[in-house]
Amino acid sequence: MAKKLLRGDNALSLIALVVLFVISAFASPYFLQVQNLLNILKQVSYSGMIGLGMAFVIIGGGIDLSVGSMTAFIGAVAILVLNALGGGALAIAAAFVVALLLGAASGFFNGIIVTRGRVAPFIVTLGTMAIFRSLTLYIGNAGQFIAQGDKYSNMGMSSLVGIPTAVIVFFAFAFALSVLLNRTRFGRHTCAVGANEKVAAFSAINVNVTRLFSYVITGLMVAVTAVLLSARMNSVNSSNSGQNFEMDAIAAVVIGGTPMTGGRGTIWGVVIGAIILGMINNMLNMLSVSPYLQGTVKGLVIIAAVFIQRGSAKDARA
């Protein structure tokens, strides 16, 4: 894993992470407290998990703007299933299975329109972003979905040896998806499709199937996030749950060294990018900077990351 973190694609992001860590440690005496560091990791785990799936979509030359609304929709359905079955352990398991199936179906829906319908991913997912949010508002009558009982919220707030469950799940999926990207035919095909679709097709790679499965993976990661987040909050707000998750996920991917043009990228780079965003938010809060300015900072960081990538690409070509 250490070798993967030190790869060229991750080097600049890793340097930025170290520099930001040192600056944060000097800027606030509370930054290095164990509970604060765990809180940062817990906060970034949810959008970070979506970023892991988003990496496959972007590396393959696509984009998915629907993940935030999809998170709210899947979380709402999961709570409805949970409540309908009584809120016990079996109900939680059933809600999780339904969420995974719905996530895979939602990703498949996005992917099939992009591949078979030949519609630009930006347009498709912009449309489904509105659809998922609208459905959530409709079935919840623009209100909240509240889970019954304590077991669901206990799962969301659980930890193992002091580490929040969401953090453990985040890193477990990062490891698994890193293997999928770097050690399997599907991962190699995804990079090839993003680098040059025509060349990939001439190389006997099924471009449509490869892209379709990247959206399915993203849908599955959204489903896991939806369950863990709704369990942590014990509810889903139909209006704002999952709001801006698409921005955070894309930002984590880009900051982690994956170019928006696709063709290459790393899963551990996404992890680094998510942590960088979490540390920035944490420091802004500690320095009492208005929360309304956090979006401005994220936007500037994304733009800066793109410019750095362009500069690196020009140097490589030179």
GURO-495558 format. One record per residue: residue number from 1; x, y, z of N, C-alpha, C in turn. Coordinates in steps of 0.001 Angstrom, whole numbers. Layout:
BEGIN
- NUM, X, Y, Z, X, Y, Z, X, Y, Z
...
end
This chain:
BEGIN
- 1, 825, -1197, 0, 0, 0, 0, 864, 1254, 0
- 2, 1967, 1212, 709, 2852, 2381, 783, 3375, 2751, -594
- 3, 3713, 1738, -1406, 4209, 2016, -2763, 3142, 2695, -3607
- 4, 1882, 2257, -3428, 798, 2859, -4201, 588, 4318, -3808
- 5, 746, 4612, -2516, 567, 5985, -2053, 1654, 6900, -2602
- 6, 2835, 6338, -2870, 3958, 7145, -3333, 4065, 7206, -4851
- 7, 3079, 6637, -5549, 3077, 6710, -7008, 3014, 8159, -7468
- 8, 3480, 8388, -8690, 3515, 9745, -9233, 2166, 10425, -9215
- 9, 1090, 9653, -9481, -249, 10228, -9504, -652, 10775, -8135
- 10, -82, 10177, -7077, -463, 10571, -5725, 530, 11524, -5074
- 11, 1708, 11689, -5672, 2804, 12382, -5000, 2433, 13807, -4590
- 12, 1882, 14592, -5524, 1541, 15976, -5212, 459, 16054, -4144
- 13, -527, 15159, -4237, -1605, 15150, -3246, -1077, 14773, -1870
- 14, -151, 13822, -1847, 420, 13395, -573, 1255, 14512, 48
- 15, 2002, 15222, -774, 2781, 16366, -282, 1840, 17435, 274
- 16, 744, 17710, -455, -231, 18705, 6, -848, 18284, 1331
- 17, -1113, 16985, 1479, -1691, 16474, 2730, -736, 16693, 3899
- 18, 549, 16383, 3695, 1543, 16541, 4754, 1706, 18008, 5138
- 19, 1801, 18863, 4122, 1949, 20301, 4387, 740, 20841, 5147
- 20, -449, 20453, 4703, -1674, 20918, 5364, -1757, 20402, 6792
- 21, -1297, 19167, 7003, -1309, 18579, 8340, -408, 19376, 9288
- 22, 791, 19716, 8807, 1736, 20476, 9630, 1187, 21866, 9946
- 23, 638, 22532, 8915, 84, 23867, 9119, -1072, 23825, 10114
- 24, -1933, 22829, 9976, -3085, 22706, 10876, -2646, 22455, 12313
- 25, -1590, 21644, 12468, -1097, 21337, 13810, -580, 22594, 14505
- 26, 51, 23493, 13749, 544, 24738, 14334, -572, 25775, 14509
- 27, -1578, 25712, 13638, -2636, 26725, 13670, -3593, 26544, 14839
- 28, -3782, 25306, 15267, -4724, 25059, 16368, -4181, 23977, 17295
- 29, -4231, 24228, 18602, -3745, 23220, 19557, -4675, 22015, 19654
- 30, -5887, 22146, 19115, -6861, 21058, 19222, -6807, 20099, 18031
- 31, -6087, 20482, 16984, -6107, 19686, 15760, -5590, 18267, 15979
- 32, -4509, 18122, 16730, -3865, 16819, 16889, -4533, 15920, 17925
- 33, -5596, 16384, 18531, -6316, 15525, 19463, -6919, 14340, 18706
- 34, -6803, 13163, 19305, -7237, 11939, 18631, -8702, 12020, 18213
- 35, -9544, 12547, 19081, -10967, 12619, 18775, -11230, 13532, 17585
- 36, -10466, 14610, 17486, -10635, 15514, 16341, -10222, 14837, 15043
- 37, -9104, 14101, 15053, -8650, 13396, 13851, -9652, 12322, 13434
- 38, -10227, 11626, 14429, -11247, 10622, 14119, -12508, 11264, 13560
- 39, -12835, 12443, 14082, -14007, 13152, 13570, -13812, 13556, 12113
- 40, -12595, 13980, 11769, -12298, 14340, 10376, -12496, 13126, 9472
- 41, -11932, 11997, 9893, -12048, 10780, 9086, -13501, 10339, 8964
- 42, -14250, 10459, 10056, -15665, 10063, 10009, -16457, 10960, 9071
- 43, -16184, 12262, 9118, -16910, 13204, 8277, -16656, 12954, 6792
- 44, -15408, 12617, 6445, -15075, 12448, 5024, -15414, 11054, 4508
- 45, -15709, 10133, 5409, -15953, 8750, 4986, -17159, 8635, 4067
- 46, -18202, 9408, 4340, -19448, 9263, 3582, -19287, 9736, 2137
- 47, -18881, 10982, 1954, -18658, 11459, 579, -17437, 10775, -32
- 48, -16480, 10366, 827, -15289, 9674, 333, -15628, 8337, -295
- 49, -16574, 7596, 312, -16983, 6316, -263, -17623, 6517, -1631
- 50, -18422, 7574, -1755, -18996, 7878, -3062, -17884, 8243, -4043
- 51, -16868, 8959, -3555, -15733, 9320, -4390, -15000, 8104, -4927
- 52, -14960, 7023, -4151, -14304, 5795, -4620, -14995, 5265, -5867
- 53, -16337, 5290, -5852, -17068, 4864, -7035, -16957, 5870, -8161
- 54, -17013, 7155, -7794, -16901, 8222, -8790, -15579, 8143, -9544
- 55, -14545, 7658, -8890, -13237, 7539, -9540, -13316, 6656, -10780
- 56, -14055, 5550, -10688, -14188, 4657, -11839, -14914, 5362, -12987
- 57, -15953, 6136, -12643, -16705, 6850, -13675, -15823, 7884, -14368
- 58, -15085, 8672, -13573, -14252, 9732, -14146, -13063, 9154, -14908
- 59, -12429, 8128, -14360, -11320, 7482, -15072, -11807, 6942, -16410
- 60, -13048, 6475, -16462, -13613, 5964, -17705, -14137, 7036, -18633
- 61, -13932, 8307, -18263, -14323, 9404, -19140, -15725, 9930, -18935
- 62, -16335, 9629, -17773, -17698, 10082, -17508, -17776, 11001, -16311
- 63, -18991, 11222, -15837, -19248, 12046, -14655, -20607, 11627, -14109
- 64, -20814, 11798, -12804, -22108, 11473, -12195, -22483, 12573, -11207
- 65, -23447, 13397, -11593, -23906, 14500, -10757, -25092, 14114, -9875
- 66, -25557, 12882, -9997, -26780, 12479, -9299, -26546, 11865, -7929
- 67, -25276, 11692, -7532, -24986, 10894, -6342, -25552, 11481, -5055
- 68, -25615, 12807, -4934, -26161, 13412, -3728, -27643, 13135, -3577
- 69, -28400, 13377, -4640, -29838, 13105, -4620, -30102, 11613, -4491
- 70, -29258, 10787, -5115, -29401, 9339, -5018, -29206, 8872, -3578
- 71, -28282, 9503, -2868, -28045, 9164, -1462, -29303, 9383, -633
- 72, -29953, 10533, -840, -31183, 10838, -110, -32281, 9843, -457
- 73, -32432, 9541, -1740, -33488, 8640, -2196, -33310, 7233, -1627
- 74, -32089, 6704, -1728, -31835, 5344, -1234, -31952, 5293, 288
- 75, -31443, 6316, 975, -31564, 6359, 2435, -33007, 6405, 2874
- 76, -33841, 7151, 2144, -35264, 7246, 2483, -35956, 5897, 2312
- 77, -35682, 5219, 1196, -36288, 3907, 952, -35821, 2898, 1999
- 78, -34542, 2968, 2374, -34013, 2054, 3384, -34756, 2228, 4711
- 79, -35022, 3463, 5096, -35745, 3711, 6348, -37193, 3236, 6246
- 80, -37818, 3417, 5085, -39189, 2929, 4897, -39250, 1410, 5046
- 81, -38277, 714, 4467, -38217, -747, 4602, -37962, -1129, 6047
- 82, -37048, -438, 6684, -36719, -704, 8085, -37957, -578, 8968
- 83, -38671, 514, 8816, -39862, 751, 9644, -40972, -237, 9346
- 84, -41120, -614, 8086, -42167, -1555, 7701, -41939, -2932, 8312
- 85, -40673, -3267, 8565, -40330, -4585, 9109, -40073, -4563, 10612
- 86, -40313, -3425, 11257, -40252, -3390, 12721, -38994, -2819, 13329
- 87, -37968, -2546, 12541, -36768, -1897, 13062, -35776, -2791, 13771
- 88, -35962, -4108, 13726, -35034, -5029, 14382, -33816, -5354, 13517
- 89, -33048, -6348, 13969, -31819, -6722, 13271, -32111, -7227, 11855
- 90, -33162, -8063, 11712, -33510, -8568, 10383, -33995, -7434, 9481
- 91, -34680, -6459, 10085, -35157, -5308, 9313, -33973, -4485, 8801
- 92, -32933, -4346, 9626, -31735, -3610, 9202, -31065, -4335, 8041
- 93, -30964, -5667, 8154, -30350, -6452, 7076, -31161, -6314, 5789
- 94, -32487, -6376, 5903, -33343, -6247, 4724, -33213, -4859, 4106
- 95, -33164, -3826, 4955, -33021, -2458, 4458, -31707, -2291, 3715
- 96, -30641, -2932, 4230, -29335, -2835, 3593, -29341, -3527, 2231
- 97, -29971, -4698, 2149, -30046, -5423, 883, -30850, -4626, -142
- 98, -31987, -4081, 295, -32813, -3267, -607, -32027, -2048, -1090
- 99, -31275, -1429, -178, -30471, -257, -550, -29435, -625, -1603
- 100, -28761, -1753, -1435, -27762, -2185, -2411, -28398, -2452, -3778
- 101, -29546, -3129, -3774, -30234, -3411, -5031, -30681, -2120, -5713
- 102, -31209, -1187, -4907, -31664, 80, -5457, -30485, 913, -5970
- 103, -29363, 866, -5248, -28170, 1580, -5694, -27643, 1028, -7006
- 104, -27592, -299, -7105, -27131, -924, -8347, -28078, -587, -9495
- 105, -29398, -611, -9220, -30388, -299, -10255, -30287, 1161, -10689
- 106, -30062, 2060, -9733, -29940, 3484, -10058, -28693, 3741, -10900
- 107, -27577, 3119, -10512, -26362, 3248, -11304, -26535, 2654, -12691
- 108, -27236, 1516, -12753, -27497, 874, -14050, -28344, 1783, -14927
- 109, -29319, 2441, -14319, -30193, 3364, -15061, -29382, 4503, -15672
- 110, -28498, 5099, -14864, -27616, 6147, -15396, -26744, 5611, -16525
- 111, -26134, 4453, -16264, -25189, 3892, -17222, -25821, 3469, -18528
- 112, -27034, 2916, -18467, -27658, 2418, -19689, -28078, 3572, -20597
- 113, -28481, 4707, -19994, -28837, 5872, -20817, -27580, 6458, -21460
- 114, -26483, 6491, -20689, -25233, 7023, -21217, -24710, 6147, -22359
- 115, -24749, 4838, -22166, -24135, 3934, -23139, -25062, 3611, -24310
- 116, -26276, 3194, -24008, -27209, 2812, -25079, -27909, 4018, -25687
- 117, -28194, 5009, -24847, -28883, 6186, -25346, -27961, 7191, -26005
- 118, -26649, 7009, -25815, -25650, 7911, -26408, -25884, 9366, -25998
- 119, -26245, 9541, -24717, -26453, 10884, -24187, -25261, 11234, -23304
- 120, -24831, 12487, -23344, -23675, 12919, -22559, -23912, 12663, -21073
- 121, -22916, 12099, -20368, -23071, 11794, -18943, -23494, 13000, -18111
- 122, -22987, 14177, -18448, -23351, 15381, -17702, -24855, 15616, -17770
- 123, -25431, 15487, -18961, -26867, 15722, -19147, -27689, 14640, -18461
- 124, -27283, 13382, -18638, -28020, 12264, -18047, -28093, 12396, -16530
- 125, -26952, 12592, -15911, -26921, 12611, -14445, -27466, 13914, -13866
- 126, -27441, 14982, -14662, -28108, 16209, -14242, -29616, 15963, -14175
- 127, -30119, 15215, -15149, -31538, 14870, -15155, -31912, 13936, -14020
- 128, -31114, 12892, -13807, -31443, 11940, -12741, -31226, 12552, -11359
- 129, -30350, 13547, -11258, -30210, 14271, -10000, -31553, 14880, -9611
- 130, -32224, 15495, -10578, -33537, 16089, -10320, -34580, 15004, -10039
- 131, -34499, 13897, -10765, -35470, 12813, -10583, -35388, 12221, -9183
- 132, -34179, 11872, -8739, -34018, 11246, -7419, -34462, 12179, -6289
- 133, -34111, 13457, -6409, -34510, 14408, -5369, -36027, 14585, -5369
- 134, -36617, 14669, -6551, -38057, 14841, -6662, -38810, 13643, -6076
- 135, -38324, 12435, -6366, -38964, 11231, -5825, -38868, 11201, -4301
- 136, -37725, 11622, -3774, -37548, 11652, -2328, -38514, 12636, -1682
- 137, -38635, 13804, -2270, -39561, 14809, -1755, -41003, 14314, -1836
- 138, -41318, 13599, -2905, -42695, 13129, -3105, -43088, 12069, -2078
- 139, -42260, 11047, -1941, -42630, 9960, -1032, -42544, 10383, 433
- 140, -41766, 11450, 695, -41670, 11942, 2071, -42506, 13176, 2322
- 141, -43283, 13590, 1306, -44109, 14790, 1417, -43274, 15985, 1876
- 142, -42040, 16065, 1350, -41090, 17145, 1641, -40714, 17217, 3118
- 143, -40857, 16092, 3812, -40528, 16064, 5244, -39344, 15162, 5537
- 144, -39339, 14585, 6737, -38253, 13715, 7162, -38702, 12268, 7243
- 145, -37752, 11375, 6987, -37953, 9947, 7210, -37210, 9607, 8499
- 146, -37921, 9155, 9521, -37312, 8889, 10823, -37370, 7398, 11109
- 147, -36227, 6825, 11454, -36149, 5393, 11734, -36747, 5067, 13095
- 148, -37434, 3939, 13158, -38022, 3483, 14412, -37013, 2643, 15200
- 149, -37063, 2756, 16513, -36182, 1965, 17357, -34781, 2548, 17458
- 150, -33947, 1871, 18257, -32602, 2364, 18520, -31514, 1584, 17782
- 151, -31824, 406, 17280, -30782, -446, 16709, -30141, 172, 15477
- 152, -30938, 835, 14675, -30413, 1440, 13451, -29435, 2566, 13777
- 153, -29837, 3435, 14696, -28949, 4538, 15076, -27720, 4026, 15819
- 154, -27893, 2956, 16595, -26732, 2366, 17287, -25709, 1848, 16285
- 155, -26200, 1271, 15183, -25291, 807, 14139, -24549, 1986, 13520
- 156, -25262, 3071, 13267, -24646, 4240, 12658, -23609, 4905, 13531
- 157, -23780, 4803, 14855, -22854, 5437, 15791, -21822, 4463, 16341
- 158, -21830, 3227, 15859, -20945, 2195, 16407, -19491, 2427, 16026
- 159, -18608, 1751, 16754, -17173, 1844, 16479, -16508, 522, 16846
- 160, -15298, 338, 16363, -14506, -851, 16663, -13150, -390, 17156
- 161, -12794, -789, 18365, -11574, -334, 19045, -11414, 1189, 18961
- 162, -12524, 1883, 19107, -12505, 3336, 19119, -12564, 4001, 17763
- 163, -12530, 3203, 16685, -12571, 3752, 15324, -14000, 3633, 14793
- 164, -14617, 4738, 14353, -15995, 4684, 13842, -16148, 3665, 12717
- 165, -17285, 2980, 12720, -17545, 1951, 11714, -17441, 2513, 10300
- 166, -17926, 3724, 10091, -17888, 4333, 8753, -16460, 4459, 8243
- 167, -15524, 4786, 9129, -14112, 4920, 8737, -13554, 3567, 8321
- 168, -13879, 2540, 9092, -13398, 1189, 8780, -13943, 723, 7435
- 169, -15230, 959, 7208, -15854, 568, 5940, -15226, 1337, 4775
- 170, -14969, 2622, 4977, -14352, 3460, 3955, -13009, 2894, 3513
- 171, -12152, 2590, 4463, -10825, 2089, 4111, -10890, 665, 3574
- 172, -11847, -130, 4043, -12001, -1487, 3514, -12391, -1449, 2042
- 173, -13317, -569, 1697, -13722, -435, 291, -12602, 176, -545
- 174, -11833, 1087, 49, -10703, 1668, -676, -9715, 578, -1071
- 175, -9435, -324, -149, -8520, -1430, -447, -9091, -2333, -1535
- 176, -10381, -2701, -1393, -10995, -3613, -2356, -11074, -2998, -3751
- 177, -11476, -1737, -3833, -11609, -1095, -5135, -10252, -754, -5749
- 178, -9231, -566, -4903, -7883, -382, -5427, -7410, -1646, -6129
- 179, -7721, -2791, -5532, -7391, -4076, -6164, -8161, -4216, -7476
- 180, -9444, -3842, -7454, -10268, -3942, -8662, -9706, -3081, -9784
- 181, -9250, -1874, -9456, -8742, -961, -10485, -7376, -1383, -10999
- 182, -6516, -1853, -10117, -5118, -2089, -10485, -4790, -3538, -10829
- 183, -5636, -4480, -10389, -5271, -5888, -10519, -6229, -6705, -11374
- 184, -7231, -6064, -11965, -8207, -6828, -12735, -8315, -6305, -14161
- 185, -8890, -7144, -15007, -9105, -6756, -16399, -10061, -5576, -16483
- 186, -11093, -5586, -15636, -12052, -4476, -15650, -11362, -3149, -15367
- 187, -10456, -3114, -14402, -9735, -1892, -14079, -8901, -1401, -15248
- 188, -8208, -2319, -15896, -7388, -1941, -17060, -8270, -1448, -18200
- 189, -9407, -2100, -18390, -10328, -1679, -19442, -10901, -292, -19159
- 190, -11183, -10, -17891, -11711, 1308, -17523, -10720, 2409, -17878
- 191, -9454, 2184, -17558, -8412, 3166, -17899, -8280, 3323, -19411
- 192, -8358, 2214, -20119, -8219, 2258, -21581, -9377, 3013, -22223
- 193, -10585, 2789, -21739, -11759, 3475, -22276, -11655, 4976, -22035
- 194, -11218, 5368, -20854, -11078, 6784, -20548, -9965, 7453, -21331
- 195, -8899, 6705, -21605, -7760, 7272, -22340, -8105, 7508, -23804
- 196, -8744, 6521, -24441, -9112, 6663, -25848, -10165, 5610, -26168
- 197, -11394, 6067, -26280, -12520, 5147, -26483, -12396, 4353, -27784
- 198, -11966, 5008, -28852, -11878, 4326, -30145, -10798, 3266, -30141
- 199, -9656, 3605, -29570, -8569, 2623, -29487, -8989, 1441, -28624
- 200, -9701, 1718, -27528, -10178, 647, -26657, -11121, -278, -27414
- 201, -12013, 297, -28232, -12951, -516, -29012, -12211, -1370, -30032
- 202, -11184, -797, -30674, -10385, -1556, -31637, -9581, -2662, -30952
- 203, -9367, -2514, -29643, -8625, -3525, -28880, -9551, -4593, -28296
- 204, -10760, -4662, -28822, -11751, -5670, -28425, -12259, -5471, -26999
- 205, -12232, -4242, -26500, -12797, -3925, -25191, -14246, -3485, -25394
- 206, -15135, -4062, -24620, -16542, -3677, -24696, -16711, -2360, -23935
- 207, -16683, -1261, -24664, -16710, 73, -24062, -17993, 300, -23272
- 208, -19127, -90, -23843, -20405, 147, -23187, -20531, -604, -21867
- 209, -20133, -1862, -21867, -20228, -2672, -20647, -19298, -2121, -19568
- 210, -18107, -1734, -19975, -17150, -1186, -19017, -17693, 78, -18357
- 211, -18210, 987, -19166, -18771, 2228, -18623, -20015, 1950, -17770
- 212, -20832, 1032, -18222, -22050, 702, -17483, -21719, 219, -16078
- 213, -20733, -664, -15966, -20383, -1204, -14662, -19740, -152, -13760
- 214, -19094, 851, -14339, -18537, 1909, -13500, -19653, 2693, -12815
- 215, -20771, 2890, -13504, -21912, 3573, -12893, -22593, 2681, -11855
- 216, -22622, 1384, -12106, -23190, 450, -11128, -22363, 459, -9842
- 217, -21039, 453, -9978, -20168, 523, -8801, -20438, 1789, -8008
- 218, -20593, 2909, -8702, -20895, 4167, -8025, -22225, 4075, -7287
- 219, -23222, 3473, -7925, -24516, 3303, -7276, -24424, 2452, -6016
- 220, -23616, 1412, -6060, -23429, 559, -4880, -22750, 1327, -3741
- 221, -21757, 2139, -4084, -21082, 2931, -3056, -22017, 3989, -2472
- 222, -22889, 4534, -3299, -23897, 5476, -2797, -24824, 4761, -1823
- 223, -25202, 3533, -2142, -26095, 2773, -1269, -25472, 2532, 107
- 224, -24193, 2145, 126, -23515, 1932, 1408, -23482, 3228, 2211
- 225, -23155, 4324, 1531, -23137, 5630, 2189, -24511, 6002, 2717
- 226, -25551, 5769, 1920, -26911, 6126, 2316, -27327, 5401, 3590
- 227, -26998, 4121, 3689, -27364, 3352, 4882, -26588, 3844, 6098
- 228, -25278, 3997, 5961, -24466, 4421, 7106, -24825, 5844, 7560
- 229, -25073, 6729, 6606, -25391, 8113, 6949, -26780, 8227, 7572
- 230, -27753, 7545, 6994, -29102, 7595, 7559, -29146, 6927, 8927
- 231, -28304, 5906, 9138, -28232, 5273, 10456, -27589, 6202, 11477
- 232, -26559, 6897, 11049, -25896, 7846, 11957, -26845, 8962, 12382
- 233, -27609, 9498, 11426, -28546, 10584, 11719, -29885, 10062, 12233
- 234, -30128, 8756, 12062, -31391, 8103, 12394, -32559, 8704, 11595
- 235, -32243, 9375, 10519, -33287, 10003, 9715, -32709, 10421, 8365
- 236, -33600, 10787, 7468, -33223, 11362, 6181, -34116, 12563, 5936
- 237, -33508, 13689, 5661, -34263, 14888, 5307, -34427, 14915, 3793
- 238, -35663, 14902, 3338, -35900, 14792, 1898, -35383, 16002, 1118
- 239, -35213, 17130, 1796, -34802, 18351, 1103, -33299, 18493, 959
- 240, -32546, 18131, 2012, -31111, 18437, 1969, -30172, 17288, 2290
- 241, -30678, 16108, 2549, -29771, 14978, 2781, -28974, 14684, 1508
- 242, -27670, 14519, 1658, -26814, 14244, 510, -26486, 15460, -318
- 243, -26914, 16622, 144, -26672, 17847, -630, -25175, 18121, -764
- 244, -24737, 18435, -1961, -23338, 18752, -2285, -22407, 17541, -2201
- 245, -22948, 16341, -2022, -22083, 15157, -2009, -21406, 14965, -3354
- 246, -22102, 15349, -4442, -21488, 15208, -5766, -20259, 16101, -5879
- 247, -20331, 17298, -5293, -19189, 18215, -5338, -18026, 17665, -4524
- 248, -18332, 17156, -3324, -17277, 16618, -2466, -16626, 15388, -3085
- 249, -17438, 14527, -3687, -16898, 13306, -4296, -16007, 13639, -5487
- 250, -16481, 14524, -6352, -15684, 14922, -7523, -14409, 15631, -7079
- 251, -14531, 16486, -6064, -13358, 17204, -5555, -12317, 16232, -5016
- 252, -12758, 15204, -4285, -11825, 14220, -3742, -11089, 13492, -4855
- 253, -11821, 13159, -5922, -11205, 12459, -7056, -10176, 13348, -7746
- 254, -10549, 14609, -8004, -9651, 15522, -8727, -8435, 15880, -7883
- 255, -8662, 16220, -6605, -7547, 16554, -5719, -6609, 15361, -5560
- 256, -7186, 14153, -5649, -6382, 12939, -5526, -5555, 12608, -6743
- 257, -5603, 13459, -7783, -4720, 13264, -8925, -5349, 12681, -10165
- 258, -6659, 12431, -10140, -7330, 11894, -11322, -7768, 13037, -12227
- 259, -7307, 13089, -13472, -7714, 14176, -14375, -9160, 14004, -14818
- 260, -9871, 15107, -15016, -11263, 15046, -15456, -11377, 14479, -16871
- 261, -10282, 14461, -17601, -10294, 13877, -18946, -10271, 12359, -18920
- 262, -10013, 11770, -17743, -10025, 10324, -17607, -8747, 9657, -18067
- 263, -8773, 8331, -18064, -7646, 7554, -18559, -6709, 7038, -17490
- 264, -6659, 7696, -16349, -5787, 7249, -15266, -6288, 7817, -13939
- 265, -5756, 7255, -12869, -6138, 7700, -11535, -5906, 6584, -10532
- 266, -6004, 6912, -9261, -5786, 5920, -8214, -6869, 6050, -7146
- 267, -7202, 4922, -6545, -8192, 4912, -5471, -7624, 5553, -4208
- 268, -6354, 5280, -3907, -5762, 5866, -2697, -5592, 7373, -2851
- 269, -5492, 7842, -4085, -5489, 9278, -4315, -6808, 9903, -3901
- 270, -7919, 9179, -4135, -9236, 9656, -3711, -9293, 9760, -2187
- 271, -8740, 8763, -1519, -8714, 8786, -51, -7953, 10019, 444
- 272, -6790, 10275, -166, -5996, 11446, 212, -6778, 12731, -66
- 273, -7420, 12799, -1234, -8189, 13979, -1583, -9325, 14233, -618
- 274, -10015, 13177, -203, -11118, 13319, 750, -10614, 13825, 2095
- 275, -9480, 13295, 2541, -8918, 13720, 3829, -8476, 15181, 3762
- 276, -7889, 15587, 2632, -7491, 16990, 2465, -8707, 17904, 2601
- 277, -9806, 17549, 1956, -11024, 18348, 2069, -11521, 18389, 3506
- 278, -11468, 17249, 4181, -11909, 17197, 5570, -11058, 18064, 6480
- 279, -9752, 18047, 6244, -8854, 18876, 7057, -9091, 20356, 6805
- 280, -9361, 20719, 5553, -9647, 22123, 5237, -10913, 22577, 5958
- 281, -11968, 21769, 5888, -13212, 22114, 6581, -13005, 22221, 8082
- 282, -12224, 21288, 8611, -11961, 21286, 10048, -11233, 22539, 10497
- 283, -10240, 22955, 9729, -9481, 24153, 10093, -10318, 25410, 9945
- 284, -11158, 25458, 8925, -12041, 26610, 8771, -12970, 26745, 9971
- 285, -13461, 25598, 10458, -14333, 25623, 11636, -13570, 26060, 12879
- 286, -12353, 25545, 13043, -11557, 25888, 14218, -11145, 27355, 14216
- 287, -10969, 27907, 13032, -10584, 29314, 12928, -11799, 30238, 12856
- 288, -12985, 29645, 13079, -14245, 30410, 13118, -14543, 31127, 11814
- 289, -14129, 30521, 10700, -14473, 31056, 9384, -15923, 30674, 9084
- 290, -16662, 31576, 8498, -18076, 31336, 8207, -18260, 30053, 7399
- 291, -19204, 29196, 7798, -19440, 27959, 7042, -19917, 28222, 5619
- 292, -20453, 29430, 5383, -20914, 29766, 4044, -19749, 29970, 3068
- 293, -18545, 30109, 3604, -17374, 30286, 2751, -16684, 28965, 2411
- 294, -17130, 27871, 3033, -16474, 26590, 2795, -16624, 26150, 1339
- 295, -17775, 26443, 735, -17959, 26117, -679, -16996, 26878, -1562
- 296, -16717, 28129, -1184, -15756, 28938, -1934, -14372, 28306, -1894
- 297, -13986, 27871, -701, -12670, 27250, -541, -12584, 25956, -1352
- 298, -13634, 25128, -1294, -13637, 23879, -2060, -13513, 24158, -3559
- 299, -14266, 25154, -4011, -14199, 25498, -5428, -12813, 25931, -5846
- 300, -12167, 26751, -5020, -10812, 27213, -5335, -9821, 26051, -5325
- 301, -10016, 25122, -4390, -9120, 23959, -4307, -9257, 23096, -5557
- 302, -10496, 22896, -6030, -10717, 22104, -7241, -10041, 22765, -8442
- 303, -10245, 24077, -8582, -9640, 24805, -9700, -8119, 24718, -9638
- 304, -7573, 24884, -8426, -6122, 24802, -8258, -5607, 23414, -8632
- 305, -6347, 22374, -8226, -5937, 21001, -8533, -5909, 20758, -10034
- 306, -6915, 21288, -10737, -6955, 21122, -12196, -5784, 21831, -12855
- 307, -5467, 23044, -12402, -4339, 23783, -12973, -3017, 23057, -12713
- 308, -2866, 22498, -11514, -1644, 21751, -11196, -1524, 20523, -12091
- 309, -2659, 19834, -12320, -2642, 18667, -13203, -2252, 19052, -14624
- 310, -2779, 20178, -15086, -2422, 20641, -16443, -937, 20954, -16538
- 311, -408, 21605, -15494, 1020, 21904, -15488, 1871, 20654, -15480
- 312, 1446, 19652, -14692, 2186, 18381, -14634, 2141, 17662, -15971
- 313, 966, 17725, -16627, 833, 17058, -17922, 1726, 17694, -18976
- 314, 1797, 19037, -18954, 2672, 19743, -19908, 4140, 19405, -19665
- 315, 4530, 19333, -18386, 5912, 18968, -18061, 6235, 17559, -18525
- 316, 5261, 16670, -18371, 5479, 15271, -18795, 5652, 15168, -20302
- 317, 4841, 15963, -21042, 4962, 15927, -22505, 6272, 16555, -22972
- 318, 6736, 17586, -22222, 7992, 18226, -22581, 9166, 17299, -22343
end
